[in-house]
Amino acid sequence: MIRVVLRLLILGLVACHGIAAELEVDKSVSKVFAEVKASPPHSFEVVVTDFESVLSIDDSGAMTAARFTFDFADLDSDSNKRDSKMRSWMNVELNPVVEFVLEKTETREEG
């Protein structure tokens, strides 16, 4: 069993609050990685070495659109052997690209 948790750490965003805009991700200061838990029980981190993203906000600063894509070939765990096995698990020849698309946002009141 493989469980992947993706976290997108975006440190370099260019936008102004109060102005609808598309945010630009500065890849030089941003990190995208997955924490992978596999069987037999062990875990490791995989870094996405290249990606594309589109993030849009409205004039109130709320996220209105988001798309994040990368090629499975751009995952790097610092182990060529493990990377090869991981690409086999993910069947990258049939599914070479990963894409996450924001479908909706919700506002929840705390309390």
N, CA, C and O atoms as CSV, one atom per row, in Angstrom:
chain,resi,resn,atom,element,x,y,z
A,1,MET,N,N,0.839,-1.180,0.000
A,1,MET,CA,C,0.000,0.000,0.000
A,1,MET,C,C,0.880,1.237,0.000
A,1,MET,O,O,1.865,1.310,0.734
A,2,ILE,N,N,0.521,2.201,-0.821
A,2,ILE,CA,C,1.244,3.457,-0.880
A,2,ILE,C,C,0.275,4.577,-0.544
A,2,ILE,O,O,-0.803,4.679,-1.129
A,3,ARG,N,N,0.664,5.401,0.389
A,3,ARG,CA,C,-0.143,6.573,0.720
A,3,ARG,C,C,0.711,7.799,0.452
A,3,ARG,O,O,1.806,7.935,0.998
A,4,VAL,N,N,0.219,8.673,-0.372
A,4,VAL,CA,C,0.976,9.861,-0.720
A,4,VAL,C,C,0.242,11.087,-0.194
A,4,VAL,O,O,-0.952,11.264,-0.438
A,5,VAL,N,N,0.960,11.916,0.518
A,5,VAL,CA,C,0.422,13.176,0.999
A,5,VAL,C,C,1.195,14.272,0.294
A,5,VAL,O,O,2.403,14.406,0.486
A,6,LEU,N,N,0.509,15.056,-0.518
A,6,LEU,CA,C,1.179,16.137,-1.227
A,6,LEU,C,C,0.982,17.440,-0.473
A,6,LEU,O,O,-0.118,17.756,-0.018
A,7,ARG,N,N,2.050,18.177,-0.351
A,7,ARG,CA,C,1.986,19.493,0.261
A,7,ARG,C,C,2.650,20.470,-0.693
A,7,ARG,O,O,3.748,20.221,-1.191
A,8,LEU,N,N,1.989,21.562,-0.937
A,8,LEU,CA,C,2.534,22.591,-1.799
A,8,LEU,C,C,2.926,23.762,-0.918
A,8,LEU,O,O,2.075,24.429,-0.330
A,9,LEU,N,N,4.221,24.001,-0.836
A,9,LEU,CA,C,4.734,25.100,-0.038
A,9,LEU,C,C,5.087,26.213,-1.005
A,9,LEU,O,O,6.066,26.120,-1.746
A,10,ILE,N,N,4.293,27.255,-0.992
A,10,ILE,CA,C,4.496,28.359,-1.919
A,10,ILE,C,C,4.968,29.562,-1.120
A,10,ILE,O,O,4.202,30.159,-0.363
A,11,LEU,N,N,6.220,29.907,-1.292
A,11,LEU,CA,C,6.796,31.010,-0.552
A,11,LEU,C,C,6.869,32.279,-1.384
A,11,LEU,O,O,6.809,33.378,-0.834
A,12,GLY,N,N,6.997,32.149,-2.675
A,12,GLY,CA,C,7.176,33.331,-3.514
A,12,GLY,C,C,5.958,33.607,-4.359
A,12,GLY,O,O,5.901,33.182,-5.513
A,13,LEU,N,N,4.987,34.303,-3.819
A,13,LEU,CA,C,3.790,34.664,-4.565
A,13,LEU,C,C,3.832,36.149,-4.880
A,13,LEU,O,O,4.172,36.971,-4.029
A,14,VAL,N,N,3.482,36.478,-6.113
A,14,VAL,CA,C,3.458,37.873,-6.511
A,14,VAL,C,C,2.012,38.256,-6.757
A,14,VAL,O,O,1.403,37.797,-7.722
A,15,ALA,N,N,1.459,39.092,-5.895
A,15,ALA,CA,C,0.086,39.579,-6.047
A,15,ALA,C,C,-0.128,40.725,-5.086
A,15,ALA,O,O,0.643,40.908,-4.144
A,16,CYS,N,N,-1.163,41.489,-5.318
A,16,CYS,CA,C,-1.506,42.594,-4.429
A,16,CYS,C,C,-2.896,42.340,-3.885
A,16,CYS,O,O,-3.814,42.037,-4.648
A,17,HIS,N,N,-3.066,42.460,-2.576
A,17,HIS,CA,C,-4.384,42.281,-1.982
A,17,HIS,C,C,-5.299,43.383,-2.490
A,17,HIS,O,O,-4.884,44.537,-2.598
A,18,GLY,N,N,-6.534,43.036,-2.802
A,18,GLY,CA,C,-7.490,44.012,-3.294
A,18,GLY,C,C,-7.533,44.109,-4.801
A,18,GLY,O,O,-8.321,44.881,-5.347
A,19,ILE,N,N,-6.696,43.335,-5.491
A,19,ILE,CA,C,-6.677,43.355,-6.949
A,19,ILE,C,C,-6.781,41.921,-7.445
A,19,ILE,O,O,-5.961,41.076,-7.088
A,20,ALA,N,N,-7.802,41.643,-8.281
A,20,ALA,CA,C,-7.918,40.304,-8.854
A,20,ALA,C,C,-6.655,40.032,-9.670
A,20,ALA,O,O,-6.207,40.884,-10.437
A,21,ALA,N,N,-6.087,38.840,-9.500
A,21,ALA,CA,C,-4.808,38.579,-10.158
A,21,ALA,C,C,-4.543,37.095,-10.292
A,21,ALA,O,O,-5.153,36.269,-9.612
A,22,GLU,N,N,-3.627,36.778,-11.177
A,22,GLU,CA,C,-3.075,35.434,-11.255
A,22,GLU,C,C,-1.762,35.479,-10.489
A,22,GLU,O,O,-0.921,36.347,-10.723
A,23,LEU,N,N,-1.599,34.540,-9.577
A,23,LEU,CA,C,-0.404,34.508,-8.745
A,23,LEU,C,C,0.708,33.768,-9.467
A,23,LEU,O,O,0.472,32.749,-10.116
A,24,GLU,N,N,1.891,34.276,-9.351
A,24,GLU,CA,C,3.050,33.632,-9.945
A,24,GLU,C,C,3.851,32.955,-8.838
A,24,GLU,O,O,4.201,33.583,-7.839
A,25,VAL,N,N,4.134,31.679,-9.023
A,25,VAL,CA,C,4.916,30.932,-8.047
A,25,VAL,C,C,6.386,31.063,-8.402
A,25,VAL,O,O,6.789,30.755,-9.524
A,26,ASP,N,N,7.178,31.514,-7.460
A,26,ASP,CA,C,8.623,31.628,-7.654
A,26,ASP,C,C,9.233,30.271,-7.310
A,26,ASP,O,O,9.393,29.938,-6.136
A,27,LYS,N,N,9.570,29.494,-8.330
A,27,LYS,CA,C,10.088,28.138,-8.135
A,27,LYS,C,C,11.428,28.113,-7.401
A,27,LYS,O,O,11.791,27.091,-6.818
A,28,SER,N,N,12.160,29.212,-7.423
A,28,SER,CA,C,13.467,29.230,-6.775
A,28,SER,C,C,13.356,29.225,-5.249
A,28,SER,O,O,14.322,28.885,-4.566
A,29,VAL,N,N,12.195,29.596,-4.705
A,29,VAL,CA,C,12.023,29.610,-3.253
A,29,VAL,C,C,10.828,28.779,-2.807
A,29,VAL,O,O,10.427,28.846,-1.645
A,30,SER,N,N,10.260,28.000,-3.713
A,30,SER,CA,C,9.111,27.160,-3.390
A,30,SER,C,C,9.514,25.699,-3.431
A,30,SER,O,O,10.417,25.316,-4.175
A,31,LYS,N,N,8.845,24.889,-2.633
A,31,LYS,CA,C,9.156,23.465,-2.583
A,31,LYS,C,C,7.855,22.681,-2.678
A,31,LYS,O,O,6.883,22.979,-1.984
A,32,VAL,N,N,7.850,21.685,-3.537
A,32,VAL,CA,C,6.712,20.779,-3.664
A,32,VAL,C,C,7.246,19.386,-3.381
A,32,VAL,O,O,8.218,18.947,-3.996
A,33,PHE,N,N,6.605,18.692,-2.446
A,33,PHE,CA,C,7.090,17.370,-2.098
A,33,PHE,C,C,5.937,16.477,-1.669
A,33,PHE,O,O,4.845,16.949,-1.351
A,34,ALA,N,N,6.202,15.188,-1.667
A,34,ALA,CA,C,5.237,14.199,-1.200
A,34,ALA,C,C,5.886,13.389,-0.100
A,34,ALA,O,O,7.049,12.999,-0.203
A,35,GLU,N,N,5.129,13.140,0.953
A,35,GLU,CA,C,5.556,12.218,1.996
A,35,GLU,C,C,4.919,10.877,1.652
A,35,GLU,O,O,3.696,10.746,1.684
A,36,VAL,N,N,5.731,9.889,1.326
A,36,VAL,CA,C,5.242,8.600,0.852
A,36,VAL,C,C,5.379,7.573,1.966
A,36,VAL,O,O,6.444,7.432,2.568
A,37,LYS,N,N,4.286,6.854,2.235
A,37,LYS,CA,C,4.302,5.740,3.188
A,37,LYS,C,C,4.030,4.486,2.386
A,37,LYS,O,O,3.010,4.390,1.702
A,38,ALA,N,N,4.933,3.526,2.464
A,38,ALA,CA,C,4.845,2.327,1.635
A,38,ALA,C,C,4.953,1.076,2.495
A,38,ALA,O,O,5.269,1.151,3.682
A,39,SER,N,N,4.687,-0.080,1.883
A,39,SER,CA,C,4.816,-1.376,2.549
A,39,SER,C,C,6.023,-2.092,1.982
A,39,SER,O,O,6.279,-1.967,0.785
A,40,PRO,N,N,6.784,-2.838,2.777
A,40,PRO,CA,C,6.646,-2.956,4.227
A,40,PRO,C,C,6.820,-1.580,4.859
A,40,PRO,O,O,7.405,-0.682,4.253
A,41,PRO,N,N,6.314,-1.418,6.069
A,41,PRO,CA,C,6.244,-0.073,6.640
A,41,PRO,C,C,7.565,0.702,6.587
A,41,PRO,O,O,8.538,0.371,7.265
A,42,HIS,N,N,7.556,1.727,5.769
A,42,HIS,CA,C,8.634,2.700,5.724
A,42,HIS,C,C,8.097,3.941,5.028
A,42,HIS,O,O,7.059,3.893,4.367
A,43,SER,N,N,8.793,5.027,5.177
A,43,SER,CA,C,8.357,6.255,4.527
A,43,SER,C,C,9.574,6.995,3.987
A,43,SER,O,O,10.704,6.784,4.428
A,44,PHE,N,N,9.308,7.863,3.023
A,44,PHE,CA,C,10.368,8.669,2.431
A,44,PHE,C,C,9.735,9.905,1.806
A,44,PHE,O,O,8.526,9.955,1.580
A,45,GLU,N,N,10.565,10.892,1.534
A,45,GLU,CA,C,10.103,12.126,0.921
A,45,GLU,C,C,10.521,12.157,-0.536
A,45,GLU,O,O,11.635,11.763,-0.883
A,46,VAL,N,N,9.620,12.627,-1.385
A,46,VAL,CA,C,9.893,12.773,-2.804
A,46,VAL,C,C,9.674,14.243,-3.166
A,46,VAL,O,O,8.636,14.821,-2.846
A,47,VAL,N,N,10.643,14.830,-3.824
A,47,VAL,CA,C,10.553,16.227,-4.243
A,47,VAL,C,C,10.146,16.281,-5.710
A,47,VAL,O,O,10.631,15.500,-6.529
A,48,VAL,N,N,9.255,17.204,-6.032
A,48,VAL,CA,C,8.884,17.461,-7.420
A,48,VAL,C,C,9.889,18.483,-7.948
A,48,VAL,O,O,9.915,19.627,-7.494
A,49,THR,N,N,10.715,18.066,-8.907
A,49,THR,CA,C,11.800,18.929,-9.371
A,49,THR,C,C,11.359,19.989,-10.378
A,49,THR,O,O,12.059,20.982,-10.573
A,50,ASP,N,N,10.206,19.791,-11.021
A,50,ASP,CA,C,9.674,20.790,-11.948
A,50,ASP,C,C,8.163,20.667,-11.955
A,50,ASP,O,O,7.627,19.562,-11.873
A,51,PHE,N,N,7.479,21.785,-12.051
A,51,PHE,CA,C,6.023,21.787,-12.040
A,51,PHE,C,C,5.499,23.045,-12.716
A,51,PHE,O,O,6.240,24.001,-12.946
A,52,GLU,N,N,4.223,23.025,-13.024
A,52,GLU,CA,C,3.521,24.191,-13.558
A,52,GLU,C,C,2.332,24.454,-12.646
A,52,GLU,O,O,1.698,23.521,-12.155
A,53,SER,N,N,2.036,25.722,-12.423
A,53,SER,CA,C,0.893,26.051,-11.576
A,53,SER,C,C,0.215,27.313,-12.070
A,53,SER,O,O,0.850,28.218,-12.611
A,54,VAL,N,N,-1.090,27.348,-11.868
A,54,VAL,CA,C,-1.892,28.534,-12.136
A,54,VAL,C,C,-2.762,28.739,-10.912
A,54,VAL,O,O,-3.582,27.886,-10.575
A,55,LEU,N,N,-2.584,29.866,-10.247
A,55,LEU,CA,C,-3.344,30.200,-9.049
A,55,LEU,C,C,-3.938,31.585,-9.253
A,55,LEU,O,O,-3.218,32.540,-9.544
A,56,SER,N,N,-5.260,31.692,-9.098
A,56,SER,CA,C,-5.926,32.980,-9.301
A,56,SER,C,C,-6.720,33.360,-8.066
A,56,SER,O,O,-7.317,32.511,-7.404
A,57,ILE,N,N,-6.717,34.665,-7.766
A,57,ILE,CA,C,-7.503,35.182,-6.648
A,57,ILE,C,C,-8.412,36.287,-7.155
A,57,ILE,O,O,-8.129,36.924,-8.170
A,58,ASP,N,N,-9.519,36.509,-6.430
A,58,ASP,CA,C,-10.395,37.617,-6.781
A,58,ASP,C,C,-9.977,38.868,-6.018
A,58,ASP,O,O,-8.976,38.855,-5.302
A,59,ASP,N,N,-10.737,39.942,-6.167
A,59,ASP,CA,C,-10.326,41.201,-5.552
A,59,ASP,C,C,-10.414,41.201,-4.030
A,59,ASP,O,O,-9.896,42.112,-3.383
A,60,SER,N,N,-11.066,40.184,-3.444
A,60,SER,CA,C,-11.107,40.075,-1.981
A,60,SER,C,C,-9.947,39.227,-1.449
A,60,SER,O,O,-9.764,39.106,-0.237
A,61,GLY,N,N,-9.171,38.647,-2.358
A,61,GLY,CA,C,-8.060,37.793,-1.957
A,61,GLY,C,C,-8.417,36.319,-1.866
A,61,GLY,O,O,-7.583,35.508,-1.463
A,62,ALA,N,N,-9.652,35.954,-2.236
A,62,ALA,CA,C,-10.089,34.556,-2.192
A,62,ALA,C,C,-9.616,33.806,-3.436
A,62,ALA,O,O,-9.628,34.349,-4.540
A,63,MET,N,N,-9.201,32.563,-3.247
A,63,MET,CA,C,-8.759,31.719,-4.353
A,63,MET,C,C,-9.956,31.404,-5.246
A,63,MET,O,O,-10.984,30.932,-4.762
A,64,THR,N,N,-9.827,31.662,-6.538
A,64,THR,CA,C,-10.908,31.402,-7.480
A,64,THR,C,C,-10.586,30.274,-8.448
A,64,THR,O,O,-11.496,29.639,-8.982
A,65,ALA,N,N,-9.320,30.020,-8.680
A,65,ALA,CA,C,-8.920,28.950,-9.594
A,65,ALA,C,C,-7.520,28.483,-9.223
A,65,ALA,O,O,-6.671,29.271,-8.807
A,66,ALA,N,N,-7.304,27.194,-9.382
A,66,ALA,CA,C,-5.976,26.650,-9.123
A,66,ALA,C,C,-5.798,25.376,-9.935
A,66,ALA,O,O,-6.684,24.523,-9.993
A,67,ARG,N,N,-4.633,25.270,-10.558
A,67,ARG,CA,C,-4.257,24.045,-11.269
A,67,ARG,C,C,-2.770,23.841,-11.050
A,67,ARG,O,O,-1.974,24.775,-11.148
A,68,PHE,N,N,-2.414,22.602,-10.750
A,68,PHE,CA,C,-1.037,22.248,-10.468
A,68,PHE,C,C,-0.731,20.964,-11.225
A,68,PHE,O,O,-1.446,19.975,-11.067
A,69,THR,N,N,0.321,20.961,-12.048
A,69,THR,CA,C,0.677,19.769,-12.820
A,69,THR,C,C,2.182,19.507,-12.739
A,69,THR,O,O,2.992,20.423,-12.589
A,70,PHE,N,N,2.522,18.223,-12.844
A,70,PHE,CA,C,3.923,17.820,-12.956
A,70,PHE,C,C,3.987,16.447,-13.602
A,70,PHE,O,O,3.007,15.703,-13.608
A,71,ASP,N,N,5.140,16.124,-14.141
A,71,ASP,CA,C,5.374,14.802,-14.724
A,71,ASP,C,C,5.878,13.870,-13.632
A,71,ASP,O,O,6.692,14.277,-12.802
A,72,PHE,N,N,5.409,12.625,-13.619
A,72,PHE,CA,C,5.921,11.646,-12.662
A,72,PHE,C,C,7.443,11.523,-12.763
A,72,PHE,O,O,8.119,11.251,-11.771
A,73,ALA,N,N,7.970,11.725,-13.963
A,73,ALA,CA,C,9.424,11.635,-14.150
A,73,ALA,C,C,10.162,12.711,-13.356
A,73,ALA,O,O,11.371,12.603,-13.149
A,74,ASP,N,N,9.457,13.737,-12.915
A,74,ASP,CA,C,10.071,14.825,-12.149
A,74,ASP,C,C,9.993,14.613,-10.642
A,74,ASP,O,O,10.202,15.555,-9.878
A,75,LEU,N,N,9.696,13.392,-10.203
A,75,LEU,CA,C,9.745,13.051,-8.782
A,75,LEU,C,C,11.134,12.513,-8.458
A,75,LEU,O,O,11.656,11.660,-9.176
A,76,ASP,N,N,11.728,13.009,-7.383
A,76,ASP,CA,C,13.083,12.599,-7.017
A,76,ASP,C,C,13.139,12.288,-5.528
A,76,ASP,O,O,12.881,13.154,-4.692
A,77,SER,N,N,13.482,11.033,-5.202
A,77,SER,CA,C,13.575,10.604,-3.800
A,77,SER,C,C,15.024,10.472,-3.331
A,77,SER,O,O,15.271,9.983,-2.228
A,78,ASP,N,N,15.972,10.896,-4.143
A,78,ASP,CA,C,17.408,10.747,-3.875
A,78,ASP,C,C,17.866,9.294,-3.939
A,78,ASP,O,O,18.919,8.954,-3.399
A,79,SER,N,N,17.085,8.433,-4.592
A,79,SER,CA,C,17.473,7.037,-4.791
A,79,SER,C,C,16.980,6.603,-6.164
A,79,SER,O,O,15.779,6.421,-6.364
A,80,ASN,N,N,17.892,6.435,-7.103
A,80,ASN,CA,C,17.499,6.033,-8.457
A,80,ASN,C,C,16.737,4.717,-8.467
A,80,ASN,O,O,15.775,4.564,-9.219
A,81,LYS,N,N,17.159,3.758,-7.634
A,81,LYS,CA,C,16.490,2.454,-7.562
A,81,LYS,C,C,15.055,2.623,-7.075
A,81,LYS,O,O,14.126,2.058,-7.651
A,82,ARG,N,N,14.879,3.402,-6.012
A,82,ARG,CA,C,13.528,3.625,-5.474
A,82,ARG,C,C,12.682,4.405,-6.474
A,82,ARG,O,O,11.503,4.099,-6.651
A,83,ASP,N,N,13.264,5.409,-7.134
A,83,ASP,CA,C,12.526,6.184,-8.131
A,83,ASP,C,C,12.031,5.290,-9.257
A,83,ASP,O,O,10.905,5.444,-9.729
A,84,SER,N,N,12.869,4.361,-9.683
A,84,SER,CA,C,12.471,3.431,-10.740
A,84,SER,C,C,11.304,2.556,-10.284
A,84,SER,O,O,10.342,2.362,-11.027
A,85,LYS,N,N,11.391,2.026,-9.054
A,85,LYS,CA,C,10.294,1.210,-8.511
A,85,LYS,C,C,9.021,2.037,-8.358
A,85,LYS,O,O,7.926,1.563,-8.662
A,86,MET,N,N,9.166,3.264,-7.891
A,86,MET,CA,C,8.008,4.130,-7.683
A,86,MET,C,C,7.307,4.421,-9.013
A,86,MET,O,O,6.079,4.408,-9.087
A,87,ARG,N,N,8.081,4.678,-10.045
A,87,ARG,CA,C,7.481,4.940,-11.362
A,87,ARG,C,C,6.762,3.696,-11.881
A,87,ARG,O,O,5.754,3.803,-12.580
A,88,SER,N,N,7.279,2.526,-11.538
A,88,SER,CA,C,6.604,1.286,-11.912
A,88,SER,C,C,5.282,1.157,-11.162
A,88,SER,O,O,4.270,0.791,-11.761
A,89,TRP,N,N,5.271,1.452,-9.848
A,89,TRP,CA,C,4.042,1.385,-9.033
A,89,TRP,C,C,2.975,2.303,-9.610
A,89,TRP,O,O,1.795,1.958,-9.658
A,90,MET,N,N,3.414,3.474,-10.044
A,90,MET,CA,C,2.475,4.487,-10.530
A,90,MET,C,C,2.098,4.298,-11.996
A,90,MET,O,O,1.267,5.031,-12.531
A,91,ASN,N,N,2.721,3.301,-12.644
A,91,ASN,CA,C,2.447,2.999,-14.046
A,91,ASN,C,C,2.577,4.263,-14.906
A,91,ASN,O,O,1.649,4.643,-15.620
A,92,VAL,N,N,3.747,4.904,-14.821
A,92,VAL,CA,C,3.944,6.197,-15.464
A,92,VAL,C,C,3.913,6.158,-16.989
A,92,VAL,O,O,3.707,7.189,-17.630
A,93,GLU,N,N,4.113,4.996,-17.568
A,93,GLU,CA,C,4.024,4.940,-19.027
A,93,GLU,C,C,2.597,5.186,-19.492
A,93,GLU,O,O,2.383,5.778,-20.549
A,94,LEU,N,N,1.618,4.735,-18.709
A,94,LEU,CA,C,0.208,4.990,-19.041
A,94,LEU,C,C,-0.304,6.299,-18.442
A,94,LEU,O,O,-1.245,6.898,-18.962
A,95,ASN,N,N,0.318,6.738,-17.348
A,95,ASN,CA,C,-0.129,7.933,-16.633
A,95,ASN,C,C,1.069,8.834,-16.330
A,95,ASN,O,O,1.494,8.924,-15.179
A,96,PRO,N,N,1.612,9.495,-17.339
A,96,PRO,CA,C,2.855,10.241,-17.124
A,96,PRO,C,C,2.700,11.582,-16.403
A,96,PRO,O,O,3.673,12.100,-15.855
A,97,VAL,N,N,1.493,12.150,-16.397
A,97,VAL,CA,C,1.300,13.493,-15.852
A,97,VAL,C,C,0.328,13.460,-14.683
A,97,VAL,O,O,-0.689,12.768,-14.721
A,98,VAL,N,N,0.657,14.221,-13.642
A,98,VAL,CA,C,-0.215,14.392,-12.482
A,98,VAL,C,C,-0.815,15.792,-12.575
A,98,VAL,O,O,-0.104,16.764,-12.832
A,99,GLU,N,N,-2.133,15.888,-12.362
A,99,GLU,CA,C,-2.779,17.201,-12.402
A,99,GLU,C,C,-3.790,17.303,-11.267
A,99,GLU,O,O,-4.636,16.428,-11.083
A,100,PHE,N,N,-3.684,18.382,-10.517
A,100,PHE,CA,C,-4.647,18.711,-9.480
A,100,PHE,C,C,-5.356,19.986,-9.910
A,100,PHE,O,O,-4.711,20.971,-10.268
A,101,VAL,N,N,-6.692,19.967,-9.874
A,101,VAL,CA,C,-7.483,21.130,-10.268
A,101,VAL,C,C,-8.461,21.454,-9.153
A,101,VAL,O,O,-9.186,20.581,-8.675
A,102,LEU,N,N,-8.477,22.721,-8.740
A,102,LEU,CA,C,-9.432,23.176,-7.732
A,102,LEU,C,C,-10.824,23.152,-8.330
A,102,LEU,O,O,-11.074,23.786,-9.355
A,103,GLU,N,N,-11.733,22.424,-7.696
A,103,GLU,CA,C,-13.104,22.351,-8.180
A,103,GLU,C,C,-14.021,23.337,-7.474
A,103,GLU,O,O,-14.923,23.903,-8.092
A,104,LYS,N,N,-13.793,23.545,-6.175
A,104,LYS,CA,C,-14.630,24.494,-5.462
A,104,LYS,C,C,-13.933,24.914,-4.169
A,104,LYS,O,O,-13.014,24.247,-3.693
A,105,THR,N,N,-14.383,26.011,-3.627
A,105,THR,CA,C,-13.911,26.453,-2.320
A,105,THR,C,C,-15.118,26.609,-1.415
A,105,THR,O,O,-16.233,26.842,-1.882
A,106,GLU,N,N,-14.893,26.481,-0.147
A,106,GLU,CA,C,-15.957,26.624,0.859
A,106,GLU,C,C,-15.463,27.533,1.957
A,106,GLU,O,O,-14.289,27.504,2.328
A,107,THR,N,N,-16.370,28.341,2.473
A,107,THR,CA,C,-16.055,29.169,3.636
A,107,THR,C,C,-16.766,28.542,4.816
A,107,THR,O,O,-17.971,28.291,4.777
A,108,ARG,N,N,-16.008,28.296,5.858
A,108,ARG,CA,C,-16.577,27.696,7.076
A,108,ARG,C,C,-16.411,28.655,8.229
A,108,ARG,O,O,-15.355,29.260,8.413
A,109,GLU,N,N,-17.456,28.781,8.990
A,109,GLU,CA,C,-17.370,29.604,10.196
A,109,GLU,C,C,-16.799,28.764,11.310
A,109,GLU,O,O,-17.168,27.603,11.487
A,110,GLU,N,N,-15.888,29.365,12.066
A,110,GLU,CA,C,-15.303,28.655,13.201
A,110,GLU,C,C,-16.229,28.771,14.391
A,110,GLU,O,O,-16.960,29.746,14.559
A,111,GLY,N,N,-16.166,27.731,15.214
A,111,GLY,CA,C,-16.936,27.830,16.443
A,111,GLY,C,C,-17.865,26.760,16.679
A,111,GLY,O,O,-18.561,26.760,17.695
